Amino acid sequence: MNAKLSPSTIALLTLPPLLWAGNAIVGRLVRDAVPPMTLNLLRWSIALVILLPLGRALFGPGSALLRNWRRYALLGLLGIGLYNSFQYLALQSSTPINVTLVAAGMPVWMMLIGALFFGVAVTRRQVAGAALSIAGVLLVLCRGQWELLRALHLVAGDVYMILATIAWSFYSWLLTRSAQDRAQERADWAVFLLGQVIYGVLWSSAFAAVEWSVGAVAIAWSWPLACALLYVAIGPAIIAFRCWGAGVQRAGPSVGAFFTNLTPLFAAILSSAFLGEAPHLYHALAFLLIVAGIVFSARK
């Protein structure tokens, strides 16, 4: 699982951060056109329609869709329902740069969750590296003013993104802990992903129903919104999940988590290009702290 990184594995793990950065930009752009839970439901419903012909073998004799429903339901909840819903909620009150930088603390959560729930040993070097990464996340949360930490008031989006990161960490570890999942991913990735998406859409429907019950939901339909939905359904959903699953199964969650730190870099570039939200100095310092922590913890 911790095999040497090949060019193809590096490509598999680099493409998702680029697509996810685009997802953060699009989520910010359409935040006034469609509510977050509804956006997530629409996104994965479109992805489901696209995946159906690709993964139709899932519905054949002896299908695992019902036999392994608990595992598919759990993966769908963590990777599709919770992670994406929390991210779109975060983008209602935070910028794409901040959201992706908070998510860049994911390697820390990967390490903690691996140790606490999956029996993966943690070294002192990893702890020191985690401390650097946490410092980077705190730098984002206090907006570059360390003296404000005592009276730190978290923006709702920051909290939602931390919860999203924890959900994604559990999802990534679960992808690698089952030999059956690894075999199925290699045999037919579309079938494996479709099983998760089916249950993920059910979870997303439940979350959207809660959103609709709280208040009136109005969607400002337009061609730009339609294009945005197609992008988030095909790019950050199908393509990114396919590449991430294959890359993590090759390199392992801890190594894969390092590549997620490319997301804020891509988000900063895209935010400057499409949103006019220029990155601040503390964004660069936070990114350097996070990357330094992961590089330090990953050294033998």
C-alpha positions as protocol buffer text, in pm:
chain_id: "A"
residue {
  index: 1
  type: MET
  ca { x: 0 y: 0 z: 0 }
}
residue {
  index: 2
  type: ASN
  ca { x: 293 y: 236 z: 59 }
}
residue {
  index: 3
  type: ALA
  ca { x: 463 y: 143 z: -264 }
}
residue {
  index: 4
  type: LYS
  ca { x: 697 y: 380 z: -442 }
}
residue {
  index: 5
  type: LEU
  ca { x: 508 y: 653 z: -622 }
}
residue {
  index: 6
  type: SER
  ca { x: 502 y: 599 z: -995 }
}
residue {
  index: 7
  type: PRO
  ca { x: 424 y: 875 z: -1247 }
}
residue {
  index: 8
  type: SER
  ca { x: 79 y: 726 z: -1303 }
}
residue {
  index: 9
  type: THR
  ca { x: 5 y: 720 z: -928 }
}
residue {
  index: 10
  type: ILE
  ca { x: 123 y: 1081 z: -894 }
}
residue {
  index: 11
  type: ALA
  ca { x: -109 y: 1177 z: -1180 }
}
residue {
  index: 12
  type: LEU
  ca { x: -400 y: 992 z: -1017 }
}
residue {
  index: 13
  type: LEU
  ca { x: -346 y: 1177 z: -689 }
}
residue {
  index: 14
  type: THR
  ca { x: -281 y: 1521 z: -844 }
}
residue {
  index: 15
  type: LEU
  ca { x: -589 y: 1547 z: -1065 }
}
residue {
  index: 16
  type: PRO
  ca { x: -846 y: 1527 z: -780 }
}
residue {
  index: 17
  type: PRO
  ca { x: -707 y: 1833 z: -592 }
}
residue {
  index: 18
  type: LEU
  ca { x: -730 y: 2038 z: -913 }
}
residue {
  index: 19
  type: LEU
  ca { x: -1089 y: 1927 z: -972 }
}
residue {
  index: 20
  type: TRP
  ca { x: -1182 y: 1977 z: -606 }
}
residue {
  index: 21
  type: ALA
  ca { x: -1039 y: 2328 z: -614 }
}
residue {
  index: 22
  type: GLY
  ca { x: -1267 y: 2393 z: -910 }
}
residue {
  index: 23
  type: ASN
  ca { x: -1553 y: 2246 z: -708 }
}
residue {
  index: 24
  type: ALA
  ca { x: -1488 y: 2499 z: -430 }
}
residue {
  index: 25
  type: ILE
  ca { x: -1488 y: 2784 z: -682 }
}
residue {
  index: 26
  type: VAL
  ca { x: -1812 y: 2668 z: -843 }
}
residue {
  index: 27
  type: GLY
  ca { x: -1975 y: 2609 z: -504 }
}
residue {
  index: 28
  type: ARG
  ca { x: -1893 y: 2968 z: -411 }
}
residue {
  index: 29
  type: LEU
  ca { x: -2017 y: 3106 z: -742 }
}
residue {
  index: 30
  type: VAL
  ca { x: -2359 y: 2938 z: -722 }
}
residue {
  index: 31
  type: ARG
  ca { x: -2418 y: 2978 z: -348 }
}
residue {
  index: 32
  type: ASP
  ca { x: -2696 y: 3232 z: -410 }
}
residue {
  index: 33
  type: ALA
  ca { x: -2856 y: 3029 z: -689 }
}
residue {
  index: 34
  type: VAL
  ca { x: -2908 y: 2696 z: -511 }
}
residue {
  index: 35
  type: PRO
  ca { x: -2896 y: 2594 z: -140 }
}
residue {
  index: 36
  type: PRO
  ca { x: -2604 y: 2370 z: -33 }
}
residue {
  index: 37
  type: MET
  ca { x: -2792 y: 2048 z: 45 }
}
residue {
  index: 38
  type: THR
  ca { x: -2993 y: 2079 z: -274 }
}
residue {
  index: 39
  type: LEU
  ca { x: -2675 y: 2147 z: -471 }
}
residue {
  index: 40
  type: ASN
  ca { x: -2519 y: 1829 z: -337 }
}
residue {
  index: 41
  type: LEU
  ca { x: -2830 y: 1626 z: -421 }
}
residue {
  index: 42
  type: LEU
  ca { x: -2847 y: 1762 z: -776 }
}
residue {
  index: 43
  type: ARG
  ca { x: -2476 y: 1702 z: -828 }
}
residue {
  index: 44
  type: TRP
  ca { x: -2482 y: 1337 z: -728 }
}
residue {
  index: 45
  type: SER
  ca { x: -2815 y: 1267 z: -897 }
}
residue {
  index: 46
  type: ILE
  ca { x: -2659 y: 1374 z: -1227 }
}
residue {
  index: 47
  type: ALA
  ca { x: -2351 y: 1164 z: -1149 }
}
residue {
  index: 48
  type: LEU
  ca { x: -2579 y: 867 z: -1078 }
}
residue {
  index: 49
  type: VAL
  ca { x: -2748 y: 898 z: -1418 }
}
residue {
  index: 50
  type: ILE
  ca { x: -2407 y: 911 z: -1590 }
}
residue {
  index: 51
  type: LEU
  ca { x: -2274 y: 611 z: -1397 }
}
residue {
  index: 52
  type: LEU
  ca { x: -2575 y: 385 z: -1449 }
}
residue {
  index: 53
  type: PRO
  ca { x: -2478 y: 259 z: -1797 }
}
residue {
  index: 54
  type: LEU
  ca { x: -2111 y: 231 z: -1695 }
}
residue {
  index: 55
  type: GLY
  ca { x: -2182 y: 25 z: -1385 }
}
residue {
  index: 56
  type: ARG
  ca { x: -2489 y: -168 z: -1495 }
}
residue {
  index: 57
  type: ALA
  ca { x: -2316 y: -493 z: -1393 }
}
residue {
  index: 58
  type: LEU
  ca { x: -2396 y: -393 z: -1035 }
}
residue {
  index: 59
  type: PHE
  ca { x: -2755 y: -500 z: -1095 }
}
residue {
  index: 60
  type: GLY
  ca { x: -2667 y: -845 z: -1229 }
}
residue {
  index: 61
  type: PRO
  ca { x: -2712 y: -1181 z: -1052 }
}
residue {
  index: 62
  type: GLY
  ca { x: -2541 y: -1197 z: -715 }
}
residue {
  index: 63
  type: SER
  ca { x: -2512 y: -819 z: -697 }
}
residue {
  index: 64
  type: ALA
  ca { x: -2325 y: -677 z: -400 }
}
residue {
  index: 65
  type: LEU
  ca { x: -2557 y: -376 z: -386 }
}
residue {
  index: 66
  type: LEU
  ca { x: -2784 y: -547 z: -133 }
}
residue {
  index: 67
  type: ARG
  ca { x: -2545 y: -810 z: -3 }
}
residue {
  index: 68
  type: ASN
  ca { x: -2292 y: -546 z: 108 }
}
residue {
  index: 69
  type: TRP
  ca { x: -2543 y: -268 z: 164 }
}
residue {
  index: 70
  type: ARG
  ca { x: -2401 y: -169 z: 503 }
}
residue {
  index: 71
  type: ARG
  ca { x: -2057 y: -97 z: 359 }
}
residue {
  index: 72
  type: TYR
  ca { x: -2191 y: 87 z: 56 }
}
residue {
  index: 73
  type: ALA
  ca { x: -2424 y: 288 z: 279 }
}
residue {
  index: 74
  type: LEU
  ca { x: -2135 y: 385 z: 509 }
}
residue {
  index: 75
  type: LEU
  ca { x: -1906 y: 485 z: 221 }
}
residue {
  index: 76
  type: GLY
  ca { x: -2191 y: 678 z: 61 }
}
residue {
  index: 77
  type: LEU
  ca { x: -2264 y: 859 z: 386 }
}
residue {
  index: 78
  type: LEU
  ca { x: -1904 y: 961 z: 454 }
}
residue {
  index: 79
  type: GLY
  ca { x: -1771 y: 1034 z: 106 }
}
residue {
  index: 80
  type: ILE
  ca { x: -2080 y: 1163 z: -72 }
}
residue {
  index: 81
  type: GLY
  ca { x: -2340 y: 1265 z: 185 }
}
residue {
  index: 82
  type: LEU
  ca { x: -2144 y: 1425 z: 469 }
}
residue {
  index: 83
  type: TYR
  ca { x: -1822 y: 1542 z: 304 }
}
residue {
  index: 84
  type: ASN
  ca { x: -1979 y: 1723 z: 12 }
}
residue {
  index: 85
  type: SER
  ca { x: -2273 y: 1863 z: 209 }
}
residue {
  index: 86
  type: PHE
  ca { x: -2041 y: 2007 z: 473 }
}
residue {
  index: 87
  type: GLN
  ca { x: -1818 y: 2156 z: 204 }
}
residue {
  index: 88
  type: TYR
  ca { x: -2104 y: 2335 z: 30 }
}
residue {
  index: 89
  type: LEU
  ca { x: -2228 y: 2457 z: 368 }
}
residue {
  index: 90
  type: ALA
  ca { x: -1879 y: 2588 z: 440 }
}
residue {
  index: 91
  type: LEU
  ca { x: -1875 y: 2785 z: 115 }
}
residue {
  index: 92
  type: GLN
  ca { x: -2183 y: 2977 z: 225 }
}
residue {
  index: 93
  type: SER
  ca { x: -1979 y: 3172 z: 480 }
}
residue {
  index: 94
  type: SER
  ca { x: -1614 y: 3113 z: 387 }
}
residue {
  index: 95
  type: THR
  ca { x: -1399 y: 3162 z: 78 }
}
residue {
  index: 96
  type: PRO
  ca { x: -1266 y: 2878 z: -141 }
}
residue {
  index: 97
  type: ILE
  ca { x: -909 y: 2958 z: -31 }
}
residue {
  index: 98
  type: ASN
  ca { x: -996 y: 2935 z: 338 }
}
residue {
  index: 99
  type: VAL
  ca { x: -1208 y: 2623 z: 290 }
}
residue {
  index: 100
  type: THR
  ca { x: -937 y: 2436 z: 103 }
}
residue {
  index: 101
  type: LEU
  ca { x: -665 y: 2547 z: 346 }
}
residue {
  index: 102
  type: VAL
  ca { x: -864 y: 2422 z: 644 }
}
residue {
  index: 103
  type: ALA
  ca { x: -911 y: 2096 z: 451 }
}
residue {
  index: 104
  type: ALA
  ca { x: -534 y: 2084 z: 402 }
}
residue {
  index: 105
  type: GLY
  ca { x: -512 y: 1974 z: 764 }
}
residue {
  index: 106
  type: MET
  ca { x: -649 y: 1641 z: 642 }
}
residue {
  index: 107
  type: PRO
  ca { x: -317 y: 1453 z: 685 }
}
residue {
  index: 108
  type: VAL
  ca { x: -340 y: 1527 z: 1056 }
}
residue {
  index: 109
  type: TRP
  ca { x: -686 y: 1377 z: 1074 }
}
residue {
  index: 110
  type: MET
  ca { x: -571 y: 1084 z: 861 }
}
residue {
  index: 111
  type: MET
  ca { x: -296 y: 1014 z: 1112 }
}
residue {
  index: 112
  type: LEU
  ca { x: -520 y: 1047 z: 1418 }
}
residue {
  index: 113
  type: ILE
  ca { x: -805 y: 841 z: 1277 }
}
residue {
  index: 114
  type: GLY
  ca { x: -565 y: 577 z: 1147 }
}
residue {
  index: 115
  type: ALA
  ca { x: -414 y: 545 z: 1493 }
}
residue {
  index: 116
  type: LEU
  ca { x: -738 y: 555 z: 1692 }
}
residue {
  index: 117
  type: PHE
  ca { x: -965 y: 343 z: 1474 }
}
residue {
  index: 118
  type: PHE
  ca { x: -747 y: 138 z: 1236 }
}
residue {
  index: 119
  type: GLY
  ca { x: -447 y: 42 z: 1452 }
}
residue {
  index: 120
  type: VAL
  ca { x: -185 y: 233 z: 1249 }
}
residue {
  index: 121
  type: ALA
  ca { x: 120 y: 326 z: 1458 }
}
residue {
  index: 122
  type: VAL
  ca { x: 217 y: 694 z: 1490 }
}
residue {
  index: 123
  type: THR
  ca { x: 582 y: 803 z: 1518 }
}
residue {
  index: 124
  type: ARG
  ca { x: 726 y: 1108 z: 1700 }
}
residue {
  index: 125
  type: ARG
  ca { x: 826 y: 1254 z: 1365 }
}
residue {
  index: 126
  type: GLN
  ca { x: 466 y: 1227 z: 1249 }
}
residue {
  index: 127
  type: VAL
  ca { x: 348 y: 1403 z: 1564 }
}
residue {
  index: 128
  type: ALA
  ca { x: 596 y: 1687 z: 1507 }
}
residue {
  index: 129
  type: GLY
  ca { x: 486 y: 1714 z: 1146 }
}
residue {
  index: 130
  type: ALA
  ca { x: 123 y: 1717 z: 1258 }
}
residue {
  index: 131
  type: ALA
  ca { x: 198 y: 2007 z: 1492 }
}
residue {
  index: 132
  type: LEU
  ca { x: 330 y: 2210 z: 1198 }
}
residue {
  index: 133
  type: SER
  ca { x: 21 y: 2130 z: 994 }
}
residue {
  index: 134
  type: ILE
  ca { x: -209 y: 2225 z: 1281 }
}
residue {
  index: 135
  type: ALA
  ca { x: -23 y: 2555 z: 1310 }
}
residue {
  index: 136
  type: GLY
  ca { x: -99 y: 2618 z: 944 }
}
residue {
  index: 137
  type: VAL
  ca { x: -470 y: 2548 z: 996 }
}
residue {
  index: 138
  type: LEU
  ca { x: -479 y: 2774 z: 1303 }
}
residue {
  index: 139
  type: LEU
  ca { x: -316 y: 3049 z: 1101 }
}
residue {
  index: 140
  type: VAL
  ca { x: -608 y: 3033 z: 859 }
}
residue {
  index: 141
  type: LEU
  ca { x: -867 y: 3019 z: 1134 }
}
residue {
  index: 142
  type: CYS
  ca { x: -730 y: 3332 z: 1306 }
}
residue {
  index: 143
  type: ARG
  ca { x: -692 y: 3510 z: 969 }
}
residue {
  index: 144
  type: GLY
  ca { x: -318 y: 3560 z: 1016 }
}
residue {
  index: 145
  type: GLN
  ca { x: -342 y: 3734 z: 1355 }
}
residue {
  index: 146
  type: TRP
  ca { x: -203 y: 3502 z: 1621 }
}
residue {
  index: 147
  type: GLU
  ca { x: -307 y: 3735 z: 1904 }
}
residue {
  index: 148
  type: LEU
  ca { x: -668 y: 3665 z: 1813 }
}
residue {
  index: 149
  type: LEU
  ca { x: -638 y: 3297 z: 1904 }
}
residue {
  index: 150
  type: ARG
  ca { x: -745 y: 3365 z: 2262 }
}
residue {
  index: 151
  type: ALA
  ca { x: -1069 y: 3515 z: 2141 }
}
residue {
  index: 152
  type: LEU
  ca { x: -1094 y: 3299 z: 1831 }
}
residue {
  index: 153
  type: HIS
  ca { x: -1441 y: 3300 z: 1685 }
}
residue {
  index: 154
  type: LEU
  ca { x: -1474 y: 3033 z: 1423 }
}
residue {
  index: 155
  type: VAL
  ca { x: -1665 y: 3117 z: 1110 }
}
residue {
  index: 156
  type: ALA
  ca { x: -1936 y: 2857 z: 1058 }
}
residue {
  index: 157
  type: GLY
  ca { x: -1771 y: 2757 z: 730 }
}
residue {
  index: 158
  type: ASP
  ca { x: -1446 y: 2671 z: 908 }
}
residue {
  index: 159
  type: VAL
  ca { x: -1625 y: 2434 z: 1146 }
}
residue {
  index: 160
  type: TYR
  ca { x: -1821 y: 2270 z: 865 }
}
residue {
  index: 161
  type: MET
  ca { x: -1497 y: 2213 z: 671 }
}
residue {
  index: 162
  type: ILE
  ca { x: -1328 y: 2053 z: 970 }
}
residue {
  index: 163
  type: LEU
  ca { x: -1622 y: 1812 z: 1001 }
}
residue {
  index: 164
  type: ALA
  ca { x: -1602 y: 1744 z: 626 }
}
residue {
  index: 165
  type: THR
  ca { x: -1232 y: 1665 z: 658 }
}
residue {
  index: 166
  type: ILE
  ca { x: -1294 y: 1416 z: 940 }
}
residue {
  index: 167
  type: ALA
  ca { x: -1563 y: 1243 z: 733 }
}
residue {
  index: 168
  type: TRP
  ca { x: -1328 y: 1219 z: 432 }
}
residue {
  index: 169
  type: SER
  ca { x: -1050 y: 1075 z: 647 }
}
residue {
  index: 170
  type: PHE
  ca { x: -1274 y: 792 z: 764 }
}
residue {
  index: 171
  type: TYR
  ca { x: -1386 y: 737 z: 405 }
}
residue {
  index: 172
  type: SER
  ca { x: -1026 y: 713 z: 278 }
}
residue {
  index: 173
  type: TRP
  ca { x: -920 y: 465 z: 546 }
}
residue {
  index: 174
  type: LEU
  ca { x: -1223 y: 249 z: 480 }
}
residue {
  index: 175
  type: LEU
  ca { x: -1129 y: 235 z: 111 }
}
residue {
  index: 176
  type: THR
  ca { x: -801 y: 63 z: 194 }
}
residue {
  index: 177
  type: ARG
  ca { x: -899 y: -167 z: 479 }
}
residue {
  index: 178
  type: SER
  ca { x: -1107 y: -411 z: 278 }
}
residue {
  index: 179
  type: ALA
  ca { x: -937 y: -654 z: 41 }
}
residue {
  index: 180
  type: GLN
  ca { x: -1277 y: -710 z: -119 }
}
residue {
  index: 181
  type: ASP
  ca { x: -1309 y: -337 z: -196 }
}
residue {
  index: 182
  type: ARG
  ca { x: -960 y: -323 z: -346 }
}
residue {
  index: 183
  type: ALA
  ca { x: -1035 y: -622 z: -567 }
}
residue {
  index: 184
  type: GLN
  ca { x: -1367 y: -477 z: -679 }
}
residue {
  index: 185
  type: GLU
  ca { x: -1211 y: -135 z: -751 }
}
residue {
  index: 186
  type: ARG
  ca { x: -953 y: -300 z: -973 }
}
residue {
  index: 187
  type: ALA
  ca { x: -1211 y: -523 z: -1143 }
}
residue {
  index: 188
  type: ASP
  ca { x: -1469 y: -255 z: -1224 }
}
residue {
  index: 189
  type: TRP
  ca { x: -1432 y: 94 z: -1076 }
}
residue {
  index: 190
  type: ALA
  ca { x: -1768 y: 210 z: -1216 }
}
residue {
  index: 191
  type: VAL
  ca { x: -1955 y: -67 z: -1032 }
}
residue {
  index: 192
  type: PHE
  ca { x: -1775 y: 12 z: -706 }
}
residue {
  index: 193
  type: LEU
  ca { x: -1840 y: 386 z: -736 }
}
residue {
  index: 194
  type: LEU
  ca { x: -2200 y: 339 z: -849 }
}
residue {
  index: 195
  type: GLY
  ca { x: -2278 y: 137 z: -537 }
}
residue {
  index: 196
  type: GLN
  ca { x: -2152 y: 424 z: -321 }
}
residue {
  index: 197
  type: VAL
  ca { x: -2335 y: 687 z: -525 }
}
residue {
  index: 198
  type: ILE
  ca { x: -2671 y: 508 z: -503 }
}
residue {
  index: 199
  type: TYR
  ca { x: -2661 y: 514 z: -124 }
}
residue {
  index: 200
  type: GLY
  ca { x: -2497 y: 856 z: -126 }
}
residue {
  index: 201
  type: VAL
  ca { x: -2792 y: 999 z: -320 }
}
residue {
  index: 202
  type: LEU
  ca { x: -3028 y: 849 z: -62 }
}
residue {
  index: 203
  type: TRP
  ca { x: -2835 y: 1020 z: 218 }
}
residue {
  index: 204
  type: SER
  ca { x: -2820 y: 1344 z: 19 }
}
residue {
  index: 205
  type: SER
  ca { x: -3196 y: 1326 z: -36 }
}
residue {
  index: 206
  type: ALA
  ca { x: -3250 y: 1301 z: 339 }
}
residue {
  index: 207
  type: PHE
  ca { x: -3026 y: 1603 z: 403 }
}
residue {
  index: 208
  type: ALA
  ca { x: -3202 y: 1802 z: 130 }
}
residue {
  index: 209
  type: ALA
  ca { x: -3540 y: 1710 z: 277 }
}
residue {
  index: 210
  type: VAL
  ca { x: -3431 y: 1859 z: 609 }
}
residue {
  index: 211
  type: GLU
  ca { x: -3318 y: 2172 z: 425 }
}
residue {
  index: 212
  type: TRP
  ca { x: -3654 y: 2198 z: 248 }
}
residue {
  index: 213
  type: SER
  ca { x: -3846 y: 2149 z: 573 }
}
residue {
  index: 214
  type: VAL
  ca { x: -3658 y: 2431 z: 745 }
}
residue {
  index: 215
  type: GLY
  ca { x: -3747 y: 2695 z: 486 }
}
residue {
  index: 216
  type: ALA
  ca { x: -3853 y: 2760 z: 130 }
}
residue {
  index: 217
  type: VAL
  ca { x: -3600 y: 2642 z: -128 }
}
residue {
  index: 218
  type: ALA
  ca { x: -3570 y: 2853 z: -441 }
}
residue {
  index: 219
  type: ILE
  ca { x: -3341 y: 2756 z: -727 }
}
residue {
  index: 220
  type: ALA
  ca { x: -3245 y: 3029 z: -975 }
}
residue {
  index: 221
  type: TRP
  ca { x: -3222 y: 2813 z: -1287 }
}
residue {
  index: 222
  type: SER
  ca { x: -2998 y: 2939 z: -1565 }
}
residue {
  index: 223
  type: TRP
  ca { x: -2758 y: 2805 z: -1825 }
}
residue {
  index: 224
  type: PRO
  ca { x: -2454 y: 2896 z: -1609 }
}
residue {
  index: 225
  type: LEU
  ca { x: -2605 y: 2697 z: -1322 }
}
residue {
  index: 226
  type: ALA
  ca { x: -2670 y: 2401 z: -1554 }
}
residue {
  index: 227
  type: CYS
  ca { x: -2307 y: 2410 z: -1671 }
}
residue {
  index: 228
  type: ALA
  ca { x: -2190 y: 2435 z: -1310 }
}
residue {
  index: 229
  type: LEU
  ca { x: -2395 y: 2127 z: -1216 }
}
residue {
  index: 230
  type: LEU
  ca { x: -2252 y: 1929 z: -1505 }
}
residue {
  index: 231
  type: TYR
  ca { x: -1899 y: 2025 z: -1402 }
}
residue {
  index: 232
  type: VAL
  ca { x: -1936 y: 1929 z: -1035 }
}
residue {
  index: 233
  type: ALA
  ca { x: -2110 y: 1603 z: -1133 }
}
residue {
  index: 234
  type: ILE
  ca { x: -1850 y: 1490 z: -1388 }
}
residue {
  index: 235
  type: GLY
  ca { x: -1521 y: 1645 z: -1275 }
}
residue {
  index: 236
  type: PRO
  ca { x: -1503 y: 1664 z: -893 }
}
residue {
  index: 237
  type: ALA
  ca { x: -1745 y: 1373 z: -856 }
}
residue {
  index: 238
  type: ILE
  ca { x: -1695 y: 1092 z: -1106 }
}
residue {
  index: 239
  type: ILE
  ca { x: -1343 y: 1164 z: -1235 }
}
residue {
  index: 240
  type: ALA
  ca { x: -1197 y: 1280 z: -903 }
}
residue {
  index: 241
  type: PHE
  ca { x: -1350 y: 995 z: -702 }
}
residue {
  index: 242
  type: ARG
  ca { x: -1227 y: 743 z: -958 }
}
residue {
  index: 243
  type: CYS
  ca { x: -872 y: 882 z: -952 }
}
residue {
  index: 244
  type: TRP
  ca { x: -865 y: 924 z: -575 }
}
residue {
  index: 245
  type: GLY
  ca { x: -987 y: 571 z: -511 }
}
residue {
  index: 246
  type: ALA
  ca { x: -729 y: 421 z: -747 }
}
residue {
  index: 247
  type: GLY
  ca { x: -447 y: 641 z: -617 }
}
residue {
  index: 248
  type: VAL
  ca { x: -521 y: 579 z: -249 }
}
residue {
  index: 249
  type: GLN
  ca { x: -545 y: 204 z: -306 }
}
residue {
  index: 250
  type: ARG
  ca { x: -196 y: 218 z: -462 }
}
residue {
  index: 251
  type: ALA
  ca { x: -19 y: 457 z: -224 }
}
residue {
  index: 252
  type: GLY
  ca { x: -226 y: 447 z: 95 }
}
residue {
  index: 253
  type: PRO
  ca { x: -430 y: 718 z: 271 }
}
residue {
  index: 254
  type: SER
  ca { x: -134 y: 883 z: 446 }
}
residue {
  index: 255
  type: VAL
  ca { x: 57 y: 940 z: 122 }
}
residue {
  index: 256
  type: GLY
  ca { x: -258 y: 1037 z: -64 }
}
residue {
  index: 257
  type: ALA
  ca { x: -340 y: 1294 z: 205 }
}
residue {
  index: 258
  type: PHE
  ca { x: -21 y: 1482 z: 118 }
}
residue {
  index: 259
  type: PHE
  ca { x: -154 y: 1547 z: -232 }
}
residue {
  index: 260
  type: THR
  ca { x: -471 y: 1708 z: -93 }
}
residue {
  index: 261
  type: ASN
  ca { x: -246 y: 1996 z: 12 }
}
residue {
  index: 262
  type: LEU
  ca { x: -229 y: 2093 z: -354 }
}
residue {
  index: 263
  type: THR
  ca { x: -597 y: 2189 z: -337 }
}
residue {
  index: 264
  type: PRO
  ca { x: -549 y: 2530 z: -167 }
}
residue {
  index: 265
  type: LEU
  ca { x: -274 y: 2617 z: -414 }
}
residue {
  index: 266
  type: PHE
  ca { x: -506 y: 2543 z: -707 }
}
residue {
  index: 267
  type: ALA
  ca { x: -792 y: 2720 z: -526 }
}
residue {
  index: 268
  type: ALA
  ca { x: -584 y: 3035 z: -477 }
}
residue {
  index: 269
  type: ILE
  ca { x: -499 y: 3045 z: -847 }
}
residue {
  index: 270
  type: LEU
  ca { x: -858 y: 2981 z: -956 }
}
residue {
  index: 271
  type: SER
  ca { x: -1002 y: 3226 z: -700 }
}
residue {
  index: 272
  type: SER
  ca { x: -778 y: 3500 z: -831 }
}
residue {
  index: 273
  type: ALA
  ca { x: -880 y: 3420 z: -1188 }
}
residue {
  index: 274
  type: PHE
  ca { x: -1257 y: 3375 z: -1145 }
}
residue {
  index: 275
  type: LEU
  ca { x: -1363 y: 3539 z: -817 }
}
residue {
  index: 276
  type: GLY
  ca { x: -1120 y: 3826 z: -780 }
}
residue {
  index: 277
  type: GLU
  ca { x: -1036 y: 3698 z: -429 }
}
residue {
  index: 278
  type: ALA
  ca { x: -662 y: 3753 z: -413 }
}
residue {
  index: 279
  type: PRO
  ca { x: -480 y: 3535 z: -157 }
}
residue {
  index: 280
  type: HIS
  ca { x: -326 y: 3703 z: 148 }
}
residue {
  index: 281
  type: LEU
  ca { x: 21 y: 3655 z: 291 }
}
residue {
  index: 282
  type: TYR
  ca { x: -111 y: 3437 z: 572 }
}
residue {
  index: 283
  type: HIS
  ca { x: -256 y: 3198 z: 313 }
}
residue {
  index: 284
  type: ALA
  ca { x: 94 y: 3140 z: 172 }
}
residue {
  index: 285
  type: LEU
  ca { x: 245 y: 3101 z: 519 }
}
residue {
  index: 286
  type: ALA
  ca { x: -28 y: 2856 z: 620 }
}
residue {
  index: 287
  type: PHE
  ca { x: 26 y: 2651 z: 307 }
}
residue {
  index: 288
  type: LEU
  ca { x: 403 y: 2637 z: 372 }
}
residue {
  index: 289
  type: LEU
  ca { x: 345 y: 2525 z: 732 }
}
residue {
  index: 290
  type: ILE
  ca { x: 104 y: 2253 z: 627 }
}
residue {
  index: 291
  type: VAL
  ca { x: 331 y: 2119 z: 352 }
}
residue {
  index: 292
  type: ALA
  ca { x: 638 y: 2138 z: 578 }
}
residue {
  index: 293
  type: GLY
  ca { x: 457 y: 1937 z: 842 }
}
residue {
  index: 294
  type: ILE
  ca { x: 360 y: 1662 z: 601 }
}
residue {
  index: 295
  type: VAL
  ca { x: 704 y: 1646 z: 436 }
}
residue {
  index: 296
  type: PHE
  ca { x: 867 y: 1626 z: 781 }
}
residue {
  index: 297
  type: SER
  ca { x: 632 y: 1353 z: 903 }
}
residue {
  index: 298
  type: ALA
  ca { x: 671 y: 1151 z: 583 }
}
residue {
  index: 299
  type: ARG
  ca { x: 1050 y: 1137 z: 592 }
}
residue {
  index: 300
  type: LYS
  ca { x: 1200 y: 804 z: 689 }
}
